[in-house]
Amino acid sequence: MALPIKQFKKYNFYPSLRARACRVWIAKFNGQPSSFNCVFVDNQGGAIQALAKTRDLLTFAATIIEGNHYEIKGFYTYENRAVNIVVAHDAVIDLKSNTKITGIEAITPHVPRYYFNFIDYAHILTKSKGSRILTDVLGRLKALQPLEQVMVRGQTLENKREFMLENIRGEELRITLWGDSARDFNELALHNLPSPVIIAFAGFRVTEFKGKPNLNNTAASLWYFNPDIPECLAYKHFFAQLPVEIQQLPSSSNIVLSIEEQIKENRRTIHEILCMNPYEHKHLRFTCQASIVDFDFPNGWWYPSCPKCNKKLSGGEKNYTCMDHDAITSLPVPWFRLECIVTDGEDVTNFLLFGKTAENFFGSSAHHYVYDKKFIDPSVLPPAMAAKLNKNMIFQLRFGAFRSITNRCEVIITNIFDDTTNKSIHLLETPTPETKSSATSKTSTPLSSMKQVLIAPLTPQTTITQLRIAPNSLETPPQNISPNKETSINSEARRALDFEAATQQLR
C-alpha cells in the first residue's frame, strides 16, 4: 500500500504515489517559462507540490493534465524552501526525466477535482499577510478594471488589471493581476458565463493598502470561473435574488505620466526627504534635483546574483547557492548595487542604485563590465561609472526597506533624468586643511551654515582607505579622473558621510 502524502518527509525516496493532479501551472521568470508545477492530492486529503525544472518542463507539461489521475513511481522529495508556497507541506516532489508518470483510472475514495484552501475575507490580514503559504479566495465578481499600463516604482511599464470580489456578507476584496497574468486574463469569456460570475483566485500574495487587504498575483496564481465546488452553491443561491451587473473600476492614479510630468512629480529637497516618514509615504514616488559626489560600495559595486531571480548568491565561487533555486549550475549574473552620495547644495544623503536602473544610468550591464570589460574586482570602479560624478540630475525616488546599519529606510533610485534647467548645484563649504584635524569644524547644514558638526580627527588608525579606479580600462577615463591619482571613491561604509573629505579631493 502506498504511503499517504501526509506522511511524506523531505529528503527521501518513495516508490510510488497514486493521486489526482488538482492544480497545474507553469511558472515564468522575465516572461520565459522557468518550471512546471502541479499539486497532487491523494484520497486521504493530503496535498503536495511537484516541480520540474526548465529542462524537463515540456515533458511534464505534455504528460500531466489538470484533473487527471496518475501513478508516480520512483521519485525524490526535497525541502520546500520557496519564499511563497502553495501547499502547507514541508516537502516537494522532484520531477525528473527518470520519474515515471502513468495515467490511471479515478481512485477511490473520490478525490475532489479542485484543491483550495479558502480564507475568509475577515481573516485575510491576520492569517495570510506575511505567511509563506499563498492565499486562495472565492467571491462574486462585482467590478472589473480594463487592462491598462502603469508605471511601477517609476522604473518599468507593467500591464495591470483589477477586480473587486464580494462575499455573501457584502464584504469586498480587491484582487490585482500584473504583467503576463493581467494580459492573459480572458475578459471576453466573462460575457458568455451565466450570472452571477463566481471566481476562485488561487495562489495569491496578501498585501495591505490603506488598512485593507489586497491580493497580488504570483508565479503560481490561477483563477477558475464558476468552479464545481460546494462553496459556490451558497453564492449562486444568494445572488440569484439580487442584481449582479458587473461594474467597471476607474483607472489607476499611477497611469503612465509623460517624461515632463515625471521629472516634476512631487519635487523634494534632500532636507525634505530626510524629514519624511517612510511608512506614511511608502507608496509615494518623488523627485529630487541633486548630483552624485561619490559612490559608496563597501561590499563592491556588483554582486553575484542568481540567473533566475537576481537575488544575491551565498557560498563561494565553486559552491554558489540561491535560497530559492538551490545550487547554481551556470555562471552567476553580476548585478549592480551601490550607494550614491548625493548633494543638492544644501544637504547630503545616500540614495541606493541597483539593478536595471543602474544599467540604464551607466549605459551598460554589470555583466558587460565584469565578463566583457574584465572589471572583475568589485572594489575597482570602471572609469565610465566614475564619469557620472558631479553632474546635475533629477532623481526619481521611493522608500525601500529599513536598514539597521543606518537606522533608517533606504531611499531607492527608480529613474534618473538629465537636469535641463541649467541650475547649478554648488558643493558645500569645507574647512581649510589647517582646521581639518580639529575636533570640530564649520560646514553648511539644513539650519545654518555656521552650525558646528563633529568630525573625528584623521589619525593613521582612522585614515579612510582609498579605492582604485581601474587604470587599464578599455575606455578612456575622463580628464578629471586619473588612474594614477587617488580618488574619492571609498571602500568604507561612510554612513556618517564624511563629506568634508570627499569634497576636499573633488576640487
C-alpha positions as CSV (number, residue, x, y, z in Angstrom):
1,M,0.0,0.0,0.0
2,A,1.3,3.4,-1.0
3,L,2.3,5.8,1.8
4,P,-0.2,8.7,2.3
5,I,1.0,12.2,1.2
6,K,0.6,13.5,4.8
7,Q,3.4,11.1,5.9
8,F,5.9,12.2,3.2
9,K,9.1,13.6,4.6
10,K,11.7,15.8,2.9
11,Y,15.0,14.3,1.6
12,N,13.6,10.9,0.9
13,F,13.0,8.4,-2.0
14,Y,9.5,6.9,-2.4
15,P,8.5,4.0,-4.6
16,S,5.0,5.2,-5.6
17,L,2.1,7.6,-5.2
18,R,-1.4,7.4,-6.6
19,A,-3.1,10.9,-6.7
20,R,-5.0,13.4,-8.7
21,A,-3.4,16.5,-10.3
22,C,-5.8,19.1,-8.9
23,R,-3.8,22.2,-10.0
24,V,-1.2,22.7,-12.8
25,W,0.7,25.8,-13.7
26,I,3.9,26.9,-15.5
27,A,5.9,29.5,-13.6
28,K,7.6,32.2,-15.6
29,F,10.6,34.4,-15.0
30,N,11.2,37.5,-17.1
31,G,8.4,36.3,-19.4
32,Q,10.1,32.9,-20.0
33,P,8.8,29.5,-18.7
34,S,11.0,28.5,-15.8
35,S,9.4,25.5,-14.2
36,F,6.4,23.1,-14.4
37,N,4.4,22.8,-11.2
38,C,1.4,20.8,-10.0
39,V,-0.4,19.9,-6.8
40,F,-1.1,16.2,-6.3
41,V,-3.9,15.2,-3.9
42,D,-4.5,11.7,-2.6
43,N,-7.7,10.0,-1.4
44,Q,-6.8,10.8,2.2
45,G,-6.9,14.5,1.7
46,G,-3.1,15.0,1.6
47,A,-1.7,17.5,-0.8
48,I,1.9,18.1,-2.0
49,Q,3.5,20.3,-4.7
50,A,5.6,18.7,-7.5
51,L,8.1,20.6,-9.6
52,A,10.1,20.0,-12.8
53,K,12.8,22.4,-13.8
54,T,13.2,24.1,-17.1
55,R,15.0,21.2,-18.9
56,D,12.1,18.8,-18.2
57,L,9.3,21.3,-18.4
58,L,7.9,20.4,-21.8
59,T,7.9,16.7,-21.0
60,F,5.8,17.0,-17.9
61,A,3.6,19.7,-19.3
62,A,2.6,17.2,-22.0
63,T,2.2,14.3,-19.6
64,I,0.3,15.8,-16.6
65,I,-3.1,17.3,-17.3
66,E,-5.0,19.1,-14.6
67,G,-7.9,17.0,-13.2
68,N,-6.5,13.6,-14.3
69,H,-5.3,10.8,-12.0
70,Y,-1.7,9.5,-12.0
71,E,0.6,7.0,-10.5
72,I,4.1,8.4,-9.9
73,K,6.9,5.9,-9.4
74,G,10.5,6.3,-8.2
75,F,10.6,9.9,-7.0
76,Y,12.6,12.0,-4.6
77,T,11.4,14.8,-2.2
78,Y,13.3,17.8,-1.1
79,E,12.7,20.7,1.3
80,N,10.0,23.2,0.4
81,R,12.2,26.3,0.9
82,A,10.4,28.7,-1.5
83,V,9.5,32.1,-0.2
84,N,5.9,31.5,-1.3
85,I,4.4,28.1,-1.2
86,V,1.1,26.7,-2.5
87,V,0.7,23.8,-0.1
88,A,1.4,23.6,3.6
89,H,3.8,20.7,3.2
90,D,7.5,20.5,4.2
91,A,8.4,18.6,1.1
92,V,8.3,19.0,-2.7
93,I,8.3,16.1,-5.2
94,D,11.3,16.5,-7.6
95,L,10.0,15.6,-11.1
96,K,13.0,14.5,-13.2
97,S,13.4,12.8,-16.5
98,N,13.7,9.4,-14.8
99,T,10.4,9.9,-12.8
100,K,7.8,7.5,-14.2
101,I,4.3,9.0,-14.6
102,T,1.4,6.9,-15.7
103,G,-2.3,7.9,-16.2
104,I,-4.7,5.7,-14.2
105,E,-8.5,5.4,-13.6
106,A,-10.1,7.5,-10.9
107,I,-9.1,6.4,-7.5
108,T,-11.4,5.7,-4.5
109,P,-12.4,7.2,-2.2
110,H,-13.2,10.1,-4.6
111,V,-10.6,12.9,-4.8
112,P,-12.2,16.3,-5.5
113,R,-11.4,17.9,-8.8
114,Y,-10.1,21.1,-7.2
115,Y,-7.8,21.8,-4.4
116,F,-8.4,25.1,-2.5
117,N,-7.7,26.4,1.0
118,F,-10.1,29.4,1.1
119,I,-9.5,32.1,3.6
120,D,-12.5,34.2,4.9
121,Y,-12.2,37.9,3.9
122,A,-12.4,38.9,7.6
123,H,-9.3,36.9,8.5
124,I,-7.1,37.6,5.4
125,L,-4.8,40.2,7.0
126,T,-4.5,38.3,10.3
127,K,-3.9,34.8,8.8
128,S,-2.3,35.4,5.4
129,K,-0.3,38.6,5.4
130,G,3.4,37.7,5.8
131,S,2.6,34.0,5.5
132,R,4.7,31.8,3.2
133,I,1.5,30.0,2.2
134,L,-0.2,31.7,-0.7
135,T,-3.9,32.6,-0.3
136,D,-7.0,31.2,-2.1
137,V,-10.2,33.3,-2.1
138,L,-13.7,32.9,-3.5
139,G,-16.3,35.5,-4.4
140,R,-18.8,37.0,-6.8
141,L,-17.2,39.3,-9.4
142,K,-18.6,42.7,-8.5
143,A,-16.4,45.0,-10.6
144,L,-13.6,44.8,-13.2
145,Q,-11.0,47.2,-14.4
146,P,-10.0,47.1,-18.1
147,L,-6.4,46.2,-18.9
148,E,-4.1,49.2,-18.5
149,Q,-0.4,50.0,-18.4
150,V,1.0,51.7,-15.3
151,M,4.5,52.8,-14.2
152,V,5.8,50.6,-11.4
153,R,8.2,52.2,-9.0
154,G,9.0,54.8,-11.6
155,Q,11.0,52.2,-13.5
156,T,9.0,49.9,-15.7
157,L,5.7,49.8,-17.6
158,E,3.5,46.9,-16.4
159,N,0.2,45.5,-17.5
160,K,-2.4,45.8,-14.7
161,R,-6.0,44.7,-14.2
162,E,-8.0,44.9,-11.0
163,F,-11.1,43.0,-9.7
164,M,-13.5,43.6,-6.9
165,L,-14.9,40.4,-5.3
166,E,-17.9,40.3,-2.9
167,N,-18.9,37.6,-0.5
168,I,-22.4,36.9,0.7
169,R,-21.9,39.2,3.7
170,G,-21.4,42.1,1.3
171,E,-17.7,42.4,2.2
172,E,-15.4,43.4,-0.7
173,L,-11.9,42.3,-1.6
174,R,-9.6,43.8,-4.2
175,I,-7.5,41.5,-6.5
176,T,-4.7,42.8,-8.7
177,L,-3.2,41.0,-11.7
178,W,0.2,42.2,-13.0
179,G,2.2,41.5,-16.1
180,D,1.5,38.5,-18.2
181,S,-1.3,37.4,-15.9
182,A,-3.2,40.7,-16.5
183,R,-2.7,40.4,-20.2
184,D,-3.7,36.7,-20.3
185,F,-7.0,37.1,-18.4
186,N,-9.8,36.5,-20.9
187,E,-12.3,39.3,-20.3
188,L,-14.4,38.2,-23.3
189,A,-15.1,34.8,-21.6
190,L,-17.0,36.6,-18.9
191,H,-19.7,37.7,-21.3
192,N,-20.5,34.0,-22.0
193,L,-20.8,33.0,-18.4
194,P,-24.2,32.7,-16.6
195,S,-24.8,35.2,-13.8
196,P,-23.6,35.5,-11.1
197,V,-19.9,35.0,-12.0
198,I,-18.2,33.3,-9.2
199,I,-14.4,33.3,-9.3
200,A,-11.9,31.3,-7.3
201,F,-8.5,33.1,-7.2
202,A,-5.7,30.7,-6.1
203,G,-2.1,31.2,-5.2
204,F,-2.1,34.9,-4.4
205,R,0.1,37.0,-2.1
206,V,-1.6,39.2,0.5
207,T,-0.6,42.9,0.9
208,E,-2.2,45.7,2.8
209,F,-3.2,49.1,1.3
210,K,-4.8,51.8,3.4
211,G,-5.6,49.3,6.1
212,K,-7.4,46.9,3.7
213,P,-6.2,43.6,2.2
214,N,-5.1,43.5,-1.4
215,L,-4.2,40.2,-3.3
216,N,-1.5,40.3,-5.9
217,N,-0.7,37.5,-8.3
218,T,2.4,35.4,-8.2
219,A,4.1,32.9,-10.5
220,A,1.7,30.3,-9.0
221,S,-1.5,32.2,-9.4
222,L,-4.6,30.7,-11.2
223,W,-8.3,31.6,-11.4
224,Y,-11.4,29.5,-12.0
225,F,-14.8,30.7,-13.2
226,N,-17.8,29.1,-11.5
227,P,-15.9,26.0,-10.3
228,D,-18.0,23.0,-9.4
229,I,-17.4,23.1,-5.7
230,P,-19.8,23.1,-2.7
231,E,-18.7,26.6,-1.7
232,C,-20.2,28.0,-4.9
233,L,-23.8,26.8,-4.1
234,A,-24.3,29.4,-1.3
235,Y,-23.2,32.2,-3.7
236,K,-25.4,31.2,-6.5
237,H,-28.4,30.9,-4.2
238,F,-27.8,34.2,-2.5
239,F,-27.1,36.3,-5.6
240,A,-29.8,34.7,-7.7
241,Q,-32.3,37.1,-6.0
242,L,-30.1,40.2,-6.4
243,P,-29.0,42.4,-9.3
244,V,-25.5,41.2,-10.3
245,E,-24.3,43.5,-13.1
246,I,-20.5,43.7,-13.2
247,Q,-19.4,47.3,-12.7
248,Q,-16.3,48.9,-14.1
249,L,-13.5,50.1,-11.8
250,P,-11.9,53.5,-12.6
251,S,-8.4,53.8,-14.0
252,S,-5.4,53.8,-11.6
253,S,-3.9,57.0,-10.4
254,N,-0.4,55.9,-11.4
255,I,-1.2,55.5,-15.0
256,V,1.8,56.4,-17.2
257,L,2.9,60.0,-16.9
258,S,4.8,61.9,-19.6
259,I,8.6,62.4,-19.0
260,E,8.0,66.1,-18.2
261,E,5.4,65.2,-15.6
262,Q,7.6,62.5,-14.1
263,I,10.5,65.0,-13.7
264,K,8.4,67.5,-11.8
265,E,6.4,64.9,-9.8
266,N,6.4,65.5,-6.0
267,R,9.7,67.5,-6.0
268,R,11.5,67.4,-2.7
269,T,14.8,68.7,-1.4
270,I,17.2,66.4,0.5
271,H,16.2,68.2,3.7
272,E,12.5,67.5,3.0
273,I,13.3,63.8,2.1
274,L,15.1,63.3,5.4
275,C,12.1,64.7,7.3
276,M,9.6,62.4,5.5
277,N,8.1,59.5,7.4
278,P,8.9,56.5,5.1
279,Y,6.0,54.4,6.5
280,E,3.5,57.2,5.7
281,H,4.9,57.7,2.2
282,K,5.8,54.1,1.3
283,H,3.7,54.2,-1.9
284,L,4.8,57.8,-2.9
285,R,7.1,58.4,-5.8
286,F,9.0,61.7,-5.6
287,T,11.9,63.5,-7.3
288,C,15.0,65.4,-6.2
289,Q,17.4,67.7,-8.1
290,A,20.9,66.7,-7.0
291,S,24.3,65.5,-8.1
292,I,26.4,62.4,-7.1
293,V,29.6,63.5,-5.5
294,D,30.8,60.0,-4.6
295,F,29.9,56.3,-4.7
296,D,29.9,54.2,-1.6
297,F,30.3,50.4,-2.0
298,P,32.0,48.7,1.0
299,N,31.0,45.3,-0.4
300,G,31.7,46.1,-4.0
301,W,29.8,47.8,-6.8
302,W,28.4,44.5,-8.1
303,Y,27.5,41.1,-6.5
304,P,27.0,37.6,-8.0
305,S,23.2,37.0,-8.4
306,C,21.0,34.1,-9.3
307,P,20.4,33.8,-13.0
308,K,16.7,33.1,-12.3
309,C,15.8,35.7,-9.7
310,N,18.8,38.1,-9.3
311,K,19.0,37.5,-5.6
312,K,22.4,37.5,-4.0
313,L,24.1,34.1,-4.0
314,S,25.6,32.6,-0.9
315,G,28.6,30.3,-0.8
316,G,31.9,30.6,-2.6
317,E,32.8,30.7,-6.3
318,K,32.7,26.9,-6.5
319,N,29.5,26.5,-4.4
320,Y,27.1,29.3,-5.3
321,T,23.6,28.7,-3.9
322,C,20.4,30.6,-4.2
323,M,17.9,30.4,-1.3
324,D,15.1,29.9,-3.8
325,H,16.7,27.9,-6.5
326,D,19.3,25.8,-4.6
327,A,22.7,25.2,-6.3
328,I,23.6,27.3,-9.3
329,T,24.9,25.3,-12.3
330,S,25.5,28.2,-14.6
331,L,27.6,31.4,-14.2
332,P,26.2,33.9,-11.7
333,V,24.9,37.1,-13.2
334,P,26.8,40.3,-12.0
335,W,24.2,42.7,-10.6
336,F,24.7,46.4,-9.8
337,R,24.3,47.6,-6.2
338,L,26.0,50.7,-4.8
339,E,25.2,53.8,-2.7
340,C,25.2,57.2,-4.3
341,I,26.4,60.0,-2.0
342,V,24.4,63.0,-3.3
343,T,24.0,66.7,-2.5
344,D,21.6,69.4,-3.6
345,G,24.0,72.1,-2.5
346,E,22.4,72.3,1.0
347,D,22.4,68.8,2.4
348,V,24.0,65.4,1.8
349,T,22.5,61.9,1.9
350,N,22.7,58.4,0.3
351,F,20.5,57.1,-2.5
352,L,20.6,53.4,-3.3
353,L,21.2,52.5,-7.0
354,F,20.9,48.9,-8.2
355,G,19.6,46.5,-10.9
356,K,18.0,47.7,-14.1
357,T,18.0,51.4,-13.0
358,A,21.8,51.2,-12.7
359,E,22.1,49.6,-16.1
360,N,20.1,52.4,-17.7
361,F,22.2,55.0,-15.9
362,F,25.6,53.6,-16.7
363,G,24.6,52.6,-20.2
364,S,25.7,49.0,-19.7
365,S,25.0,45.9,-17.6
366,A,27.2,44.8,-14.8
367,H,27.6,41.5,-16.8
368,H,29.2,43.5,-19.6
369,Y,31.6,45.3,-17.3
370,V,32.6,42.1,-15.5
371,Y,32.7,39.5,-18.3
372,D,33.4,41.6,-21.3
373,K,35.4,44.5,-20.0
374,K,37.1,42.3,-17.3
375,F,36.4,44.6,-14.3
376,I,36.2,41.5,-12.2
377,D,37.3,43.1,-8.9
378,P,34.2,44.7,-7.3
379,S,36.4,47.2,-5.4
380,V,37.8,48.7,-8.6
381,L,35.4,51.2,-10.2
382,P,35.3,51.4,-14.0
383,P,36.1,54.9,-15.3
384,A,32.9,55.1,-17.2
385,M,31.0,54.8,-14.0
386,A,33.1,57.4,-12.2
387,A,32.5,59.8,-15.0
388,K,28.9,60.1,-13.7
389,L,30.1,62.1,-10.7
390,N,29.3,65.8,-10.2
391,K,26.6,66.2,-12.8
392,N,23.2,67.8,-12.2
393,M,20.4,65.2,-12.4
394,I,16.8,64.7,-11.4
395,F,16.4,61.5,-9.3
396,Q,13.1,59.7,-9.2
397,L,12.9,58.0,-5.8
398,R,10.9,55.8,-3.4
399,F,11.4,54.5,0.1
400,G,12.6,50.9,0.5
401,A,13.3,48.6,3.4
402,F,14.5,49.5,6.8
403,R,18.3,49.1,7.3
404,S,19.5,48.5,10.9
405,I,23.0,49.7,9.9
406,T,21.8,53.2,9.1
407,N,18.8,53.1,11.4
408,R,16.6,54.4,8.6
409,C,14.8,53.3,5.4
410,E,16.7,53.1,2.2
411,V,15.9,55.8,-0.4
412,I,15.9,53.9,-3.7
413,I,16.5,55.4,-7.1
414,T,13.9,54.3,-9.6
415,N,14.9,56.5,-12.5
416,I,17.4,59.3,-13.4
417,F,16.8,62.1,-15.7
418,D,19.3,64.7,-17.1
419,D,18.7,68.1,-15.5
420,T,18.0,70.5,-18.3
421,T,17.2,73.5,-16.0
422,N,20.9,74.6,-16.0
423,K,20.6,75.3,-12.3
424,S,24.0,74.7,-10.9
425,I,24.5,72.7,-7.6
426,H,27.4,74.1,-5.5
427,L,29.4,71.9,-3.2
428,L,29.0,72.5,0.5
429,E,31.6,74.7,2.2
430,T,34.6,72.8,3.5
431,P,37.2,73.7,6.1
432,T,40.7,74.7,5.3
433,P,43.4,72.0,5.6
434,E,44.6,73.6,8.9
435,T,41.2,73.0,10.5
436,K,40.7,69.6,9.1
437,S,42.3,67.8,12.1
438,S,40.4,69.7,14.7
439,A,37.6,68.1,16.7
440,T,35.0,70.4,15.3
441,S,34.6,72.3,12.1
442,K,32.1,74.6,10.4
443,T,30.1,73.3,7.4
444,S,26.7,74.2,6.0
445,T,23.7,72.3,7.4
446,P,20.0,72.4,6.9
447,L,19.6,75.0,9.6
448,S,22.7,77.2,9.4
449,S,26.0,77.4,7.6
450,M,27.6,78.2,11.0
451,K,26.3,75.1,12.8
452,Q,29.2,73.1,14.3
453,V,29.5,69.4,13.2
454,L,31.7,66.9,15.0
455,I,34.4,65.4,12.8
456,A,36.7,62.7,14.1
457,P,40.4,63.6,13.8
458,L,42.1,61.9,11.0
459,T,44.8,59.7,12.6
460,P,46.8,56.9,11.0
461,Q,44.3,54.5,12.5
462,T,41.3,56.2,11.1
463,T,42.5,57.3,7.7
464,I,40.0,56.4,5.0
465,T,41.1,53.7,2.7
466,Q,41.0,54.8,-1.0
467,L,39.6,52.6,-3.7
468,R,41.1,52.4,-7.1
469,I,39.7,53.2,-10.5
470,A,40.9,50.7,-13.0
471,P,43.9,52.1,-14.8
472,N,44.0,49.8,-17.7
473,S,40.5,50.3,-19.0
474,L,39.3,49.7,-22.5
475,E,37.5,53.1,-22.1
476,T,39.2,56.4,-21.9
477,P,38.9,57.9,-18.4
478,P,37.5,61.5,-18.2
479,Q,40.0,64.2,-17.7
480,N,39.1,64.8,-14.0
481,I,39.8,61.2,-13.2
482,S,43.4,60.0,-13.3
483,P,44.2,56.3,-13.0
484,N,47.5,57.3,-11.3
485,K,45.9,59.5,-8.7
486,E,43.9,58.7,-5.6
487,T,40.2,59.3,-6.0
488,S,37.4,60.0,-3.5
489,I,35.8,56.6,-4.0
490,N,35.7,55.0,-0.6
491,S,35.7,51.3,0.5
492,E,34.3,52.3,3.9
493,A,30.6,52.3,4.7
494,R,30.5,56.0,5.5
495,R,27.1,56.4,6.9
496,A,28.2,59.4,8.9
497,L,29.0,60.9,5.4
498,D,32.5,62.4,5.8
499,F,31.6,64.9,3.2
500,E,34.4,67.2,4.1
501,A,36.9,64.6,3.0
502,A,35.1,63.9,-0.2
503,T,34.7,67.4,-1.4
504,Q,38.3,68.2,-0.5
505,Q,39.6,65.9,-3.3
506,L,36.9,66.8,-5.8
507,R,38.1,70.4,-6.1
